[in-house]
Amino acid sequence: MLPQSGAPTPTAEPVPNGKRRVHLKEHTLDYTLLRSKRRSIGFLIGDDGLRVTAPKWVTLGEIESAIREKQRWIFAKLNERRERSARRLQPQMQWCDGATLPYLGSDITLRIVATQTAGIRHDEATRELTVSLPVDATEQQLKDRVQGWLQIEAKRLFAERLPLYAKKLGVTYQSFALSSAMTQWGSCTADGKIRLNWRLMHFALPQIDYVIAHELSHLREMNHSPRFWSTVQSVFPEFEAAKKTLRERGPETLPIF
């Protein structure tokens, strides 16, 4: 609860880019302040840093106090954002012989063979994915072939894992299909239709199982309440670690097809 009286004198100071600046011990924090009709102070971490939204009647001193109370969370989220931005700037996968493709949590090597007979084969021992294509095949044809293989593998693996967690939860799903969404790893409807993103095949099994457990748990709790998260935890205790990995590595950091 924000103090109603005796609030500290604000030490926030304006900076040239229109933001405000507050000194927090050894740290200096710049933020954008927006006034609104909302009843409380809100914090949002975006591409341009911290944005604070506060009612018009809240003083700068009260805003600074709120920032101080929330500073651990703020700096953690700012670091996450910077790390994610840095990953986006990393060179994208080169679609050529010898390139590496993330698959089930580790890398496999892409091997391209020029032949008139199209085909694709995964060697688990050598961790190589050999793609046979005509000499004049385009990069997009190569991508399409690899994507098709990943989707076939996704269907196979998801079909194996879904019944395991459905049994643990005591729920029944109606059907499942693959998703290509760029902002969601999975979804579940009230009538039991599950959709799972085939790009999950880039991740290790714990992340895949977490998404499956998450979506199936919605068949018991169609929300994200404490009861929902308790349901997820009951069948997947390490869900926080898997959730963190997926949050840090969004679809935008994966190979572009």
C-alpha positions as CSV (number, residue, x, y, z in Angstrom):
1,M,0.0,0.0,0.0
2,L,1.3,3.4,-0.9
3,P,1.9,5.9,1.9
4,Q,-0.7,8.6,2.0
5,S,1.4,11.0,4.1
6,G,5.0,11.6,5.0
7,A,6.1,10.5,1.5
8,P,9.8,11.0,0.8
9,T,10.8,14.0,-1.3
10,P,11.2,12.8,-4.9
11,T,14.7,12.4,-6.2
12,A,13.5,11.6,-9.6
13,E,14.9,14.0,-12.2
14,P,14.0,14.7,-15.9
15,V,16.3,13.5,-18.6
16,P,16.7,14.9,-22.2
17,N,14.7,12.1,-23.9
18,G,11.5,13.0,-22.0
19,K,11.9,10.2,-19.4
20,R,12.5,10.6,-15.7
21,R,15.5,9.4,-13.8
22,V,15.6,7.9,-10.3
23,H,18.7,6.9,-8.3
24,L,18.5,3.6,-6.5
25,K,21.6,3.2,-4.4
26,E,24.3,2.0,-6.9
27,H,21.8,2.0,-9.8
28,T,20.3,4.7,-12.0
29,L,17.0,4.0,-13.6
30,D,15.3,5.9,-16.4
31,Y,11.6,5.4,-16.9
32,T,8.7,6.9,-18.9
33,L,5.8,8.3,-16.8
34,L,2.3,8.2,-18.1
35,R,-0.7,9.7,-16.2
36,S,-4.0,7.9,-16.5
37,K,-7.4,7.3,-14.9
38,R,-6.3,4.0,-13.4
39,R,-6.5,3.7,-9.6
40,S,-3.1,2.3,-8.9
41,I,0.5,2.5,-10.2
42,G,1.3,0.1,-13.0
43,F,4.7,-1.1,-14.3
44,L,5.4,-2.3,-17.8
45,I,8.8,-3.4,-19.3
46,G,8.9,-2.7,-23.1
47,D,11.5,-2.3,-25.8
48,D,12.1,1.3,-24.6
49,G,12.6,0.2,-21.0
50,L,10.4,0.8,-17.9
51,R,7.0,2.5,-18.3
52,V,5.2,3.6,-15.2
53,T,1.5,4.5,-15.4
54,A,0.0,6.3,-12.4
55,P,-3.1,8.2,-11.5
56,K,-2.9,12.0,-11.7
57,W,-3.2,12.4,-8.0
58,V,-0.2,10.3,-7.1
59,T,2.9,12.4,-6.3
60,L,6.3,11.8,-7.8
61,G,7.5,10.9,-4.3
62,E,4.9,8.1,-4.1
63,I,5.8,6.9,-7.5
64,E,9.5,6.7,-6.6
65,S,8.6,4.8,-3.4
66,A,6.7,2.3,-5.5
67,I,9.7,1.9,-7.8
68,R,12.0,1.3,-4.9
69,E,9.7,-1.4,-3.5
70,K,9.5,-3.0,-7.0
71,Q,13.1,-2.5,-8.0
72,R,14.2,-6.2,-7.8
73,W,11.4,-7.2,-10.1
74,I,12.1,-4.2,-12.4
75,F,15.8,-4.9,-12.8
76,A,15.2,-8.7,-13.3
77,K,12.7,-8.0,-16.1
78,L,14.9,-5.4,-17.7
79,N,17.8,-7.9,-17.8
80,E,15.5,-10.5,-19.3
81,R,14.5,-8.1,-22.0
82,R,18.1,-7.1,-22.8
83,E,19.2,-10.8,-23.0
84,R,16.2,-11.6,-25.3
85,S,17.1,-8.6,-27.5
86,A,20.7,-9.8,-27.7
87,R,19.5,-13.2,-28.8
88,R,17.4,-11.7,-31.6
89,L,20.5,-9.9,-32.9
90,Q,22.5,-13.2,-33.2
91,P,23.0,-14.4,-36.8
92,Q,20.1,-16.5,-38.1
93,M,20.7,-20.1,-39.1
94,Q,22.3,-20.5,-42.5
95,W,20.4,-23.1,-44.6
96,C,23.4,-25.0,-46.0
97,D,25.3,-28.2,-45.7
98,G,26.9,-28.5,-42.3
99,A,24.5,-26.0,-40.6
100,T,23.1,-26.9,-37.2
101,L,19.4,-27.2,-36.4
102,P,18.0,-27.2,-32.8
103,Y,16.1,-30.4,-32.2
104,L,14.8,-31.7,-28.9
105,G,17.1,-29.5,-26.9
106,S,20.4,-30.0,-28.7
107,D,21.7,-29.5,-32.2
108,I,21.6,-31.8,-35.2
109,T,23.7,-31.3,-38.3
110,L,22.1,-30.6,-41.7
111,R,23.5,-32.7,-44.6
112,I,22.3,-31.9,-48.1
113,V,22.7,-34.5,-50.8
114,A,22.1,-33.6,-54.5
115,T,20.0,-36.3,-56.1
116,Q,17.0,-36.7,-58.3
117,T,15.2,-38.6,-55.6
118,A,13.8,-36.4,-52.8
119,G,14.0,-37.7,-49.3
120,I,15.0,-37.0,-45.7
121,R,16.6,-39.2,-43.0
122,H,17.5,-38.6,-39.4
123,D,20.5,-40.6,-38.0
124,E,20.2,-40.6,-34.2
125,A,23.7,-42.0,-33.8
126,T,25.5,-39.3,-35.8
127,R,22.9,-36.6,-35.0
128,E,22.6,-35.8,-38.7
129,L,19.6,-34.9,-40.8
130,T,20.3,-35.8,-44.4
131,V,18.1,-34.1,-46.9
132,S,18.1,-35.3,-50.6
133,L,17.1,-32.6,-53.1
134,P,17.6,-31.9,-56.8
135,V,20.7,-29.9,-57.7
136,D,18.6,-26.9,-58.6
137,A,16.5,-26.9,-55.5
138,T,15.9,-23.6,-53.8
139,E,16.6,-22.7,-50.2
140,Q,12.8,-22.5,-49.6
141,Q,12.4,-26.1,-50.9
142,L,15.0,-27.1,-48.3
143,K,13.2,-25.3,-45.6
144,D,9.9,-26.8,-46.6
145,R,11.3,-30.3,-46.5
146,V,12.9,-29.8,-43.0
147,Q,9.7,-28.2,-41.7
148,G,7.6,-31.1,-43.0
149,W,9.9,-33.5,-41.2
150,L,9.7,-31.6,-38.0
151,Q,5.9,-31.5,-38.2
152,I,5.7,-35.3,-38.7
153,E,8.0,-35.8,-35.7
154,A,5.9,-33.3,-33.7
155,K,2.7,-35.2,-34.4
156,R,4.3,-38.5,-33.4
157,L,5.8,-37.2,-30.2
158,F,2.8,-35.2,-29.1
159,A,0.6,-38.2,-29.7
160,E,2.8,-40.1,-27.3
161,R,3.0,-37.5,-24.6
162,L,-0.6,-36.2,-24.5
163,P,-2.2,-39.5,-23.2
164,L,0.4,-39.7,-20.5
165,Y,-0.5,-36.4,-18.9
166,A,-4.2,-36.7,-19.7
167,K,-4.2,-39.9,-17.6
168,K,-2.3,-38.2,-14.7
169,L,-4.8,-35.3,-14.7
170,G,-7.8,-37.5,-15.1
171,V,-9.0,-35.6,-18.1
172,T,-10.1,-36.5,-21.7
173,Y,-9.2,-34.3,-24.7
174,Q,-11.2,-34.5,-27.9
175,S,-8.5,-34.0,-30.5
176,F,-5.1,-32.3,-31.0
177,A,-3.6,-30.5,-34.0
178,L,-0.4,-28.7,-34.8
179,S,-0.2,-24.9,-34.5
180,S,2.2,-22.5,-36.3
181,A,1.4,-19.5,-34.1
182,M,4.2,-17.1,-33.4
183,T,3.0,-15.9,-30.0
184,Q,1.6,-19.1,-28.4
185,W,3.1,-22.5,-27.6
186,G,-0.3,-24.1,-27.2
187,S,-4.0,-23.6,-26.7
188,C,-7.0,-25.6,-25.3
189,T,-10.7,-25.1,-25.8
190,A,-13.4,-25.9,-23.3
191,D,-14.5,-28.8,-25.4
192,G,-11.1,-30.4,-25.3
193,K,-9.5,-29.4,-28.6
194,I,-5.7,-29.1,-28.1
195,R,-3.3,-27.2,-30.4
196,L,0.4,-27.5,-29.9
197,N,3.1,-25.5,-31.7
198,W,5.3,-27.7,-33.9
199,R,8.2,-25.4,-33.1
200,L,8.3,-27.0,-29.7
201,M,10.4,-29.7,-31.4
202,H,13.4,-27.3,-31.1
203,F,13.2,-27.7,-27.3
204,A,14.0,-30.5,-24.9
205,L,11.3,-32.9,-23.7
206,P,10.8,-31.1,-20.3
207,Q,9.7,-27.9,-22.1
208,I,7.4,-30.0,-24.4
209,D,5.9,-31.8,-21.5
210,Y,5.3,-28.6,-19.6
211,V,3.2,-27.1,-22.5
212,I,1.3,-30.4,-22.8
213,A,0.6,-30.5,-19.0
214,H,-0.3,-26.7,-19.1
215,E,-2.9,-27.1,-21.9
216,L,-4.4,-30.3,-20.5
217,S,-4.7,-28.6,-17.0
218,H,-7.1,-26.1,-18.6
219,L,-9.6,-29.0,-18.9
220,R,-9.8,-28.8,-15.1
221,E,-9.3,-25.0,-14.7
222,M,-10.0,-22.8,-17.7
223,N,-8.0,-19.9,-16.3
224,H,-4.6,-19.1,-14.9
225,S,-5.7,-18.9,-11.2
226,P,-3.6,-20.3,-8.3
227,R,-5.7,-23.5,-8.6
228,F,-4.7,-23.8,-12.2
229,W,-1.0,-23.6,-11.4
230,S,-1.4,-26.0,-8.6
231,T,-2.9,-28.4,-11.1
232,V,0.0,-28.0,-13.4
233,Q,2.5,-28.5,-10.6
234,S,0.7,-31.7,-9.4
235,V,1.7,-33.5,-12.6
236,F,4.8,-31.4,-13.6
237,P,6.6,-30.1,-10.4
238,E,9.4,-28.5,-12.3
239,F,7.1,-26.3,-14.4
240,E,8.7,-23.0,-13.4
241,A,12.1,-23.9,-14.9
242,A,10.5,-25.1,-18.2
243,K,8.3,-22.0,-18.3
244,K,11.3,-19.7,-17.8
245,T,13.2,-21.4,-20.7
246,L,10.3,-20.9,-23.1
247,R,9.9,-17.3,-21.9
248,E,13.5,-16.6,-22.6
249,R,13.5,-18.3,-26.0
250,G,10.5,-17.1,-27.9
251,P,9.7,-18.2,-31.4
252,E,11.5,-15.2,-32.8
253,T,14.8,-16.7,-31.6
254,L,14.3,-19.9,-33.6
255,P,15.2,-20.8,-37.2
256,I,13.1,-18.9,-39.7
257,F,11.2,-21.2,-42.1
